[in-house]
Amino acid sequence: MATEKLDVIIVGAGISGINTAYYLQARGPADTTYAILEGRGRLGGTWDLFQYPGIRSDSDVFTFGFSWNPWQRTTPITLGSKIWAYLDESAAKEGIDKNIRYHQKVVAADWNSQAESWTVRVRKVDEGEKEHEHEKEEEVLYEAKFLVLGTGYYNYDKPLETIIPGIEDFKGPVIRPQYWPKDLDYVNKNVVVIGSGATAITLVPSMAEDARKVTMLQRSPTYLVSMPSKQGIVMRCLWAVLPGAVVSRMQRLRYMAFSNVLYFFCQWFPHAAKRLIKAQTMALLPANYPFEPHFTPRYNPWDQRMCLCPDGDFFAALRSTKADVVTDTTEQVTDDAIKLHSGKTLKADIIVAATGLKLQFAGGMALSVDGQPLDPSSKFTFKGAMLQDAPNLAYVLGYVNASWTLGAEATAIFLARLWQGMRNKGIRVVTPRATHLETSTMETQPLLPLSATYVDKGAKDMPKGGTGVWAPRRNFVKDLFLASTTNPLHGLEAR
């Protein structure tokens, strides 16, 4: 089997992969060869996978867009289809699309210390292939000096498994948002959406437009904040008189500052934040609609990710009476209804299980060093971008309290400077190393600072955060500054 040799392999053609490729081309060593390996048939990652009604950005698009190709539309929140088109346009603009290899799912990567390279094993995936249909699979091998994992942090193939008693007895469709059927007919149907996260908050107002009734069944509430989808008079005037690229950069800085201030305000002054959120919620709810228990989370703002609804569309759906919120737990699902522990029964033609994502590191691929398995969950992260004891390997992870792209930018800037530093100093291999004393005494912290159920369940499979250079990223302002100014080789074993 022929093996193609490259300098860098990037796994995943979503935001992380496209952004890393740009910085490699623009700021990395000249003449570096690379390829992006993508298991799906199109770029976009999350924005190609999820196709449920109303899917949109859950943070502003000015910071969600790339700094090197600013979002030049005036709306801060936009639909998933437009985000996908933007990613496609960005990749084509920089020639990145020519380096993407589609239908190539990375299943394993082994570092060879003697060859000083990664051997990457790839399975070629056909459209429509089922997970178990690998009898005629075709494999391809690559060798790369450096491996970058732009695979995100959740499992594309399997959502989070949640026990819903009796769900197998339900006669209607049971839908997972991750696998939304294109032909689902919910016109004039009673729909129950189980969950209270960003997906559920998006689905309810979108489906309520055509369904008879959409009920969001939540075990516990989440914080919900409304954001205007149109900008104020001052910004509209700026768009009219200044070049779009200039205003886009201004908007990017503005929203970066706003999200940072909002996060730390919620963390430092949780009681004040609760009062402000309650005041906005009460103003948007229908008259006499109960605030408690539906909008009173058990945790403080930003202990879990807050949900965003543009122009208060979720509350507008409640006011239309075509949507409702029920805070309860499922006792039993029957053939046409959901019986709750409170004694209430919800009639349903369709059930949507928006119960969360299953965390997964490295897209599920098997990592090894000289044939010995490398368990990411037993390793510490290094500068929020590399993995303890993994030579020439980086991963890309965004923020939970800000746009994903800001984390991707911090990583890509760090990597471009690292690669340039390695080239300038004649260094071939860099490895984050920690002494036994460090790892045995270091205080650990989770990679994702959230108390959400899917994070708690998946934390055991993710790398660990520590302190100092082993601390995970938390503040994008600080992280972007450090990635741009500090010595990228500091703290790494190099040869």
C-alpha positions as CSV (number, residue, x, y, z in Angstrom):
1,M,0.0,0.0,0.0
2,A,1.5,3.3,-1.1
3,T,2.0,5.9,1.6
4,E,1.7,9.6,0.9
5,K,4.1,11.8,2.8
6,L,3.2,15.3,4.0
7,D,4.6,17.8,6.4
8,V,1.2,18.4,8.2
9,I,-2.0,16.5,8.3
10,I,-5.1,18.3,9.7
11,V,-8.0,16.1,10.6
12,G,-11.4,17.7,10.1
13,A,-12.6,20.4,7.6
14,G,-14.7,22.4,9.9
15,I,-13.9,25.8,11.4
16,S,-10.9,24.4,13.2
17,G,-9.4,22.7,10.2
18,I,-10.0,25.6,7.8
19,N,-8.6,28.1,10.2
20,T,-5.5,26.1,11.0
21,A,-4.8,25.6,7.2
22,Y,-5.1,29.4,6.7
23,Y,-2.5,30.2,9.4
24,L,-0.2,27.4,8.1
25,Q,-0.3,28.9,4.6
26,A,-0.1,32.6,5.7
27,R,2.3,32.4,8.7
28,G,3.9,29.0,8.7
29,P,7.1,27.9,7.1
30,A,7.2,28.4,3.3
31,D,6.7,25.3,1.1
32,T,5.0,23.3,3.9
33,T,2.9,20.5,2.4
34,Y,-0.4,19.6,4.0
35,A,-3.8,18.0,3.6
36,I,-7.1,18.2,5.4
37,L,-8.7,14.8,5.9
38,E,-12.5,14.9,6.2
39,G,-14.7,11.9,6.7
40,R,-17.8,13.6,5.3
41,G,-18.5,14.6,1.7
42,R,-18.5,18.3,2.4
43,L,-16.6,20.8,4.5
44,G,-18.2,22.5,7.4
45,G,-18.1,20.0,10.2
46,T,-21.0,20.8,12.6
47,W,-22.6,23.1,10.0
48,D,-22.8,20.3,7.5
49,L,-23.9,17.6,10.0
50,F,-26.8,19.4,11.7
51,Q,-29.8,20.1,9.5
52,Y,-32.6,20.5,12.0
53,P,-35.2,23.4,11.6
54,G,-33.9,26.8,12.4
55,I,-30.3,25.8,13.2
56,R,-28.2,28.9,13.7
57,S,-25.2,30.3,15.5
58,D,-25.5,30.3,19.2
59,S,-23.1,33.2,19.5
60,D,-22.6,36.3,17.4
61,V,-21.2,35.7,13.9
62,F,-18.7,38.5,14.0
63,T,-16.6,36.6,16.5
64,F,-17.7,33.2,15.1
65,G,-16.3,34.3,11.7
66,F,-12.6,34.3,10.9
67,S,-10.4,37.3,11.6
68,W,-8.8,36.9,8.1
69,N,-12.2,36.9,6.3
70,P,-14.5,39.1,8.4
71,W,-18.2,38.4,8.4
72,Q,-19.5,41.3,6.4
73,R,-23.2,41.0,6.8
74,T,-25.1,43.2,9.2
75,T,-26.9,40.6,11.3
76,P,-25.1,39.2,14.4
77,I,-27.1,36.0,14.4
78,T,-27.5,33.9,11.3
79,L,-28.8,30.5,10.0
80,G,-26.6,27.5,9.7
81,S,-26.9,27.4,5.9
82,K,-25.4,30.8,5.7
83,I,-22.6,29.8,8.0
84,W,-21.8,26.8,5.8
85,A,-21.8,29.0,2.7
86,Y,-19.4,31.4,4.5
87,L,-17.0,28.6,5.4
88,D,-17.2,27.3,1.8
89,E,-16.4,30.8,0.5
90,S,-13.6,31.3,3.0
91,A,-11.9,28.0,2.1
92,A,-12.2,28.7,-1.7
93,K,-10.9,32.3,-1.3
94,E,-7.6,31.1,0.2
95,G,-7.3,28.0,-1.9
96,I,-7.7,25.8,1.2
97,D,-10.4,23.8,-0.5
98,K,-7.9,22.3,-2.9
99,N,-6.1,20.6,0.0
100,I,-9.2,18.9,1.4
101,R,-9.5,15.1,0.9
102,Y,-13.2,14.1,1.4
103,H,-14.6,10.7,2.4
104,Q,-11.5,10.0,4.4
105,K,-12.1,9.1,8.0
106,V,-9.0,8.8,10.2
107,V,-9.2,5.7,12.3
108,A,-5.7,5.5,13.9
109,A,-2.4,7.4,14.1
110,D,0.9,6.0,15.4
111,W,4.0,8.1,16.1
112,N,7.2,6.4,14.9
113,S,10.1,7.8,16.9
114,Q,12.7,6.4,14.5
115,A,11.1,7.9,11.4
116,E,10.0,11.0,13.4
117,S,6.6,11.0,11.8
118,W,3.0,10.0,12.3
119,T,1.6,7.1,10.3
120,V,-2.0,7.9,9.8
121,R,-4.5,5.2,8.9
122,V,-7.5,6.3,6.9
123,R,-10.7,4.5,5.9
124,K,-12.3,5.8,2.7
125,V,-16.0,6.3,3.4
126,D,-18.6,6.1,0.7
127,E,-21.8,8.2,0.8
128,G,-24.6,6.5,2.7
129,E,-22.2,3.9,4.3
130,K,-23.5,2.5,7.6
131,E,-21.3,2.2,10.6
132,H,-21.2,-1.7,10.4
133,E,-20.7,-1.9,6.6
134,H,-16.9,-2.2,6.5
135,E,-16.4,-5.6,4.7
136,K,-15.2,-3.9,1.6
137,E,-13.5,-1.0,3.2
138,E,-10.5,0.6,1.5
139,E,-7.7,2.0,3.6
140,V,-5.1,4.7,2.8
141,L,-1.9,5.5,4.7
142,Y,-0.3,8.9,5.2
143,E,2.9,9.9,6.9
144,A,3.1,13.4,8.4
145,K,5.7,15.2,10.5
146,F,3.0,17.0,12.4
147,L,-0.6,16.0,13.2
148,V,-3.4,18.5,14.1
149,L,-6.8,17.3,15.4
150,G,-9.5,19.7,14.3
151,T,-12.2,17.1,15.2
152,G,-14.1,19.1,17.8
153,Y,-15.2,17.6,21.1
154,Y,-18.2,15.4,20.4
155,N,-19.1,12.2,18.7
156,Y,-20.5,12.7,15.2
157,D,-21.7,9.2,14.9
158,K,-23.5,8.7,18.3
159,P,-25.4,11.3,20.4
160,L,-25.5,11.2,24.1
161,E,-27.5,8.1,25.2
162,T,-30.3,9.1,27.6
163,I,-32.7,6.7,29.2
164,I,-36.3,7.6,28.4
165,P,-38.6,4.9,29.9
166,G,-40.8,3.2,27.3
167,I,-39.5,5.2,24.3
168,E,-39.5,1.9,22.3
169,D,-43.3,1.7,22.7
170,F,-43.9,5.1,21.0
171,K,-45.6,4.6,17.6
172,G,-44.6,7.9,16.1
173,P,-41.1,9.2,15.0
174,V,-38.5,9.6,17.6
175,I,-36.0,12.1,16.2
176,R,-32.4,12.8,17.2
177,P,-31.4,16.3,16.0
178,Q,-28.0,14.9,14.9
179,Y,-29.8,12.8,12.3
180,W,-32.7,15.0,11.3
181,P,-34.7,13.4,8.4
182,K,-35.2,15.6,5.4
183,D,-38.8,14.3,4.9
184,L,-40.1,14.8,8.4
185,D,-43.7,16.1,8.3
186,Y,-44.7,17.9,11.5
187,V,-47.4,20.2,10.0
188,N,-50.3,20.3,12.4
189,K,-48.7,17.7,14.6
190,N,-48.1,17.7,18.4
191,V,-44.4,17.7,19.0
192,V,-42.6,17.2,22.3
193,V,-39.0,18.3,22.4
194,I,-37.1,16.7,25.3
195,G,-34.3,18.9,26.5
196,S,-33.5,22.5,27.4
197,G,-30.2,23.3,25.7
198,A,-29.4,25.4,22.6
199,T,-30.9,22.8,20.2
200,A,-34.2,22.7,22.0
201,I,-34.4,26.5,22.3
202,T,-33.8,26.7,18.6
203,L,-36.3,23.9,17.6
204,V,-39.3,25.1,19.6
205,P,-39.9,28.5,17.8
206,S,-38.9,27.1,14.4
207,M,-41.3,24.1,14.6
208,A,-44.1,26.0,16.2
209,E,-44.6,27.9,13.0
210,D,-46.1,24.8,11.3
211,A,-46.8,22.3,14.1
212,R,-50.1,22.2,16.0
213,K,-48.3,22.5,19.3
214,V,-44.7,22.2,20.4
215,T,-43.9,21.4,24.0
216,M,-40.4,21.7,25.5
217,L,-40.2,19.1,28.2
218,Q,-37.3,19.9,30.5
219,R,-35.9,18.2,33.6
220,S,-34.3,21.4,34.7
221,P,-34.3,25.0,33.2
222,T,-31.5,26.9,31.5
223,Y,-30.7,30.6,31.4
224,L,-32.2,32.1,28.2
225,V,-31.1,35.5,26.9
226,S,-32.6,37.4,24.0
227,M,-30.4,39.2,21.5
228,P,-31.6,41.6,18.7
229,S,-31.1,40.2,15.2
230,K,-30.8,43.7,13.8
231,Q,-28.3,46.3,14.8
232,G,-29.0,49.8,16.1
233,I,-29.1,53.0,14.2
234,V,-25.5,53.9,15.0
235,M,-24.1,50.6,13.6
236,R,-26.5,50.8,10.5
237,C,-25.1,54.3,9.8
238,L,-21.5,53.0,10.1
239,W,-22.3,50.2,7.7
240,A,-23.6,52.8,5.2
241,V,-20.6,55.1,5.3
242,L,-17.6,52.9,6.0
243,P,-16.1,49.9,4.1
244,G,-17.7,46.6,5.2
245,A,-14.3,45.1,6.2
246,V,-13.7,48.0,8.6
247,V,-17.1,47.8,10.3
248,S,-16.8,44.0,10.5
249,R,-13.6,44.3,12.4
250,M,-15.1,46.9,14.7
251,Q,-18.0,44.6,15.3
252,R,-15.7,41.7,16.0
253,L,-13.9,43.7,18.7
254,R,-17.1,45.0,20.1
255,Y,-18.7,41.5,20.5
256,M,-15.4,40.1,21.9
257,A,-15.4,42.7,24.6
258,F,-19.1,42.3,25.3
259,S,-19.0,38.5,25.7
260,N,-15.9,38.7,27.9
261,V,-17.5,41.4,30.2
262,L,-20.8,39.4,30.3
263,Y,-19.1,36.2,31.3
264,F,-17.0,37.6,34.1
265,F,-20.0,39.8,35.3
266,C,-22.0,36.6,35.6
267,Q,-19.1,34.8,37.4
268,W,-18.3,37.6,39.8
269,F,-21.8,38.9,40.4
270,P,-24.1,36.0,40.0
271,H,-27.0,37.4,42.0
272,A,-27.1,40.6,40.0
273,A,-26.9,38.6,36.8
274,K,-29.8,36.5,37.9
275,R,-31.9,39.6,38.6
276,L,-31.1,41.1,35.1
277,I,-31.9,37.9,33.3
278,K,-35.1,37.5,35.3
279,A,-36.2,41.1,34.4
280,Q,-35.7,40.4,30.7
281,T,-37.4,37.1,30.9
282,M,-40.5,38.5,32.7
283,A,-40.8,41.3,30.2
284,L,-40.9,38.8,27.3
285,L,-43.1,36.1,28.8
286,P,-46.9,36.0,28.1
287,A,-49.1,37.6,30.7
288,N,-49.5,35.4,33.8
289,Y,-47.1,32.8,32.4
290,P,-45.2,31.2,35.4
291,F,-41.6,32.2,35.7
292,E,-41.0,29.5,38.3
293,P,-40.1,26.7,37.8
294,H,-39.6,27.0,34.1
295,F,-36.9,29.7,34.1
296,T,-35.1,29.2,37.4
297,P,-32.0,27.1,36.9
298,R,-30.4,25.4,39.9
299,Y,-27.0,26.9,39.0
300,N,-25.5,30.3,38.6
301,P,-25.3,32.1,35.2
302,W,-22.5,30.7,33.0
303,D,-21.9,27.7,35.2
304,Q,-23.5,26.1,32.2
305,R,-23.6,27.6,28.7
306,M,-26.4,30.2,28.4
307,C,-28.8,29.9,25.5
308,L,-29.5,32.6,23.1
309,C,-32.7,33.4,21.3
310,P,-32.7,36.1,18.5
311,D,-35.4,38.8,19.0
312,G,-36.8,36.7,21.8
313,D,-38.3,34.2,19.3
314,F,-38.7,31.5,21.9
315,F,-40.8,33.8,24.0
316,A,-42.8,34.9,20.9
317,A,-43.6,31.2,20.3
318,L,-45.0,31.0,23.9
319,R,-47.0,34.1,23.4
320,S,-48.5,32.6,20.3
321,T,-49.8,29.7,22.4
322,K,-48.4,27.3,19.9
323,A,-45.5,26.5,22.2
324,D,-45.3,25.6,25.9
325,V,-42.7,24.7,28.5
326,V,-43.2,21.8,31.0
327,T,-40.7,21.2,33.8
328,D,-41.0,17.6,34.9
329,T,-39.6,14.2,34.4
330,T,-40.7,11.2,32.3
331,E,-42.4,8.3,34.1
332,Q,-43.3,6.3,31.0
333,V,-43.7,6.8,27.3
334,T,-46.8,5.1,25.7
335,D,-47.7,4.6,22.1
336,D,-49.0,8.2,21.7
337,A,-48.1,10.1,24.9
338,I,-45.6,10.8,27.6
339,K,-46.7,10.3,31.2
340,L,-44.9,12.5,33.7
341,H,-44.1,11.9,37.4
342,S,-46.4,14.8,38.3
343,G,-49.4,12.9,36.8
344,K,-49.6,15.0,33.8
345,T,-49.8,13.5,30.3
346,L,-48.4,15.0,27.1
347,K,-50.0,13.9,23.9
348,A,-47.4,13.5,21.1
349,D,-47.3,12.7,17.4
350,I,-43.5,13.2,17.3
351,I,-40.8,13.1,20.0
352,V,-37.5,15.0,19.5
353,A,-34.8,13.8,21.9
354,A,-32.6,16.9,22.1
355,T,-30.8,15.5,25.1
356,G,-27.3,16.4,24.4
357,L,-24.0,15.5,22.7
358,K,-21.6,12.7,23.6
359,L,-18.1,14.0,24.2
360,Q,-15.3,12.5,22.3
361,F,-11.6,13.4,21.9
362,A,-9.7,13.2,18.6
363,G,-12.8,12.1,16.7
364,G,-12.6,8.6,18.2
365,M,-9.3,7.7,16.5
366,A,-6.8,5.4,18.2
367,L,-3.6,7.2,19.1
368,S,-0.3,5.5,19.8
369,V,3.4,6.2,20.2
370,D,5.7,3.5,18.9
371,G,2.9,1.0,18.9
372,Q,1.9,1.7,22.5
373,P,-1.6,3.1,23.0
374,L,-1.8,6.7,24.1
375,D,-4.8,7.3,26.4
376,P,-5.7,11.0,26.1
377,S,-7.8,10.9,29.3
378,S,-4.7,10.1,31.3
379,K,-2.8,13.0,29.9
380,F,-2.6,16.7,30.7
381,T,-3.2,19.4,28.1
382,F,-0.3,21.7,27.3
383,K,-0.9,25.4,26.6
384,G,-4.5,24.5,25.6
385,A,-3.2,23.1,22.3
386,M,-1.0,20.0,22.8
387,L,-1.1,16.8,24.7
388,Q,1.4,15.5,27.3
389,D,3.8,12.8,25.9
390,A,2.4,13.2,22.4
391,P,5.2,14.3,19.9
392,N,4.3,16.7,17.2
393,L,0.6,16.6,17.9
394,A,-1.9,19.4,18.5
395,Y,-5.6,19.6,19.0
396,V,-8.0,22.5,18.5
397,L,-10.6,23.4,21.1
398,G,-12.9,26.4,21.3
399,Y,-14.4,28.1,24.2
400,V,-17.7,27.3,26.0
401,N,-18.1,30.9,27.1
402,A,-17.3,32.6,23.8
403,S,-17.2,31.8,20.1
404,W,-15.5,28.5,19.1
405,T,-13.4,30.4,16.5
406,L,-11.6,32.5,19.1
407,G,-10.1,29.3,20.5
408,A,-9.3,28.0,17.0
409,E,-7.5,31.3,16.4
410,A,-5.4,31.2,19.5
411,T,-4.3,27.6,18.7
412,A,-3.6,28.4,15.0
413,I,-1.5,31.5,15.9
414,F,0.5,29.4,18.5
415,L,1.0,26.6,15.9
416,A,2.2,28.8,13.1
417,R,4.7,30.4,15.4
418,L,5.7,27.0,16.7
419,W,6.3,25.6,13.2
420,Q,8.3,28.7,12.2
421,G,10.4,28.4,15.4
422,M,11.1,24.7,14.7
423,R,12.1,25.5,11.1
424,N,14.4,28.4,12.2
425,K,16.1,26.3,14.9
426,G,16.3,23.1,13.0
427,I,14.0,21.3,15.5
428,R,12.2,18.2,14.1
429,V,10.3,17.0,17.2
430,V,8.6,18.8,20.1
431,T,6.9,16.9,23.0
432,P,5.2,18.3,26.1
433,R,6.7,16.5,29.1
434,A,5.8,16.5,32.7
435,T,7.7,15.0,35.6
436,H,6.1,12.4,37.8
437,L,6.2,14.9,40.7
438,E,4.2,17.4,38.6
439,T,1.6,14.9,37.5
440,S,1.1,13.4,41.0
441,T,0.8,16.7,42.8
442,M,-0.8,18.9,40.2
443,E,-4.3,20.1,40.9
444,T,-6.5,18.9,38.0
445,Q,-9.4,20.8,36.4
446,P,-11.8,19.8,33.7
447,L,-11.1,20.7,30.1
448,L,-14.6,22.2,29.7
449,P,-15.6,24.4,32.7
450,L,-19.3,23.5,32.7
451,S,-21.6,21.6,35.0
452,A,-23.8,20.3,32.2
453,T,-24.8,16.6,32.2
454,Y,-23.1,15.8,28.9
455,V,-19.8,17.3,30.2
456,D,-20.0,15.4,33.5
457,K,-20.7,12.1,31.6
458,G,-17.9,12.7,29.1
459,A,-15.2,14.2,31.2
460,K,-13.7,10.8,31.9
461,D,-12.8,10.4,28.2
462,M,-11.2,13.9,27.8
463,P,-7.7,15.1,28.6
464,K,-7.1,16.7,32.0
465,G,-6.4,20.3,32.7
466,G,-3.7,21.3,35.2
467,T,-2.0,24.4,36.3
468,G,0.7,26.7,34.7
469,V,1.4,25.6,31.1
470,W,-0.9,22.6,31.7
471,A,-3.9,24.8,32.4
472,P,-6.8,24.7,29.9
473,R,-7.8,27.8,28.1
474,R,-10.4,30.0,29.9
475,N,-9.9,33.6,28.8
476,F,-9.6,34.3,25.0
477,V,-8.1,37.8,25.5
478,K,-5.3,36.4,27.6
479,D,-4.9,33.3,25.4
480,L,-4.7,35.3,22.1
481,F,-2.1,37.6,23.7
482,L,0.1,34.7,25.0
483,A,-0.2,32.8,21.7
484,S,1.0,35.9,19.8
485,T,3.8,37.0,22.1
486,T,5.4,34.2,24.2
487,N,8.0,31.8,23.0
488,P,6.1,28.9,21.5
489,L,8.9,26.4,22.2
490,H,9.1,27.3,25.9
491,G,8.4,24.2,28.1
492,L,8.6,21.7,25.2
493,E,11.2,18.9,24.9
494,A,12.8,19.5,21.6
495,R,15.2,17.6,19.3
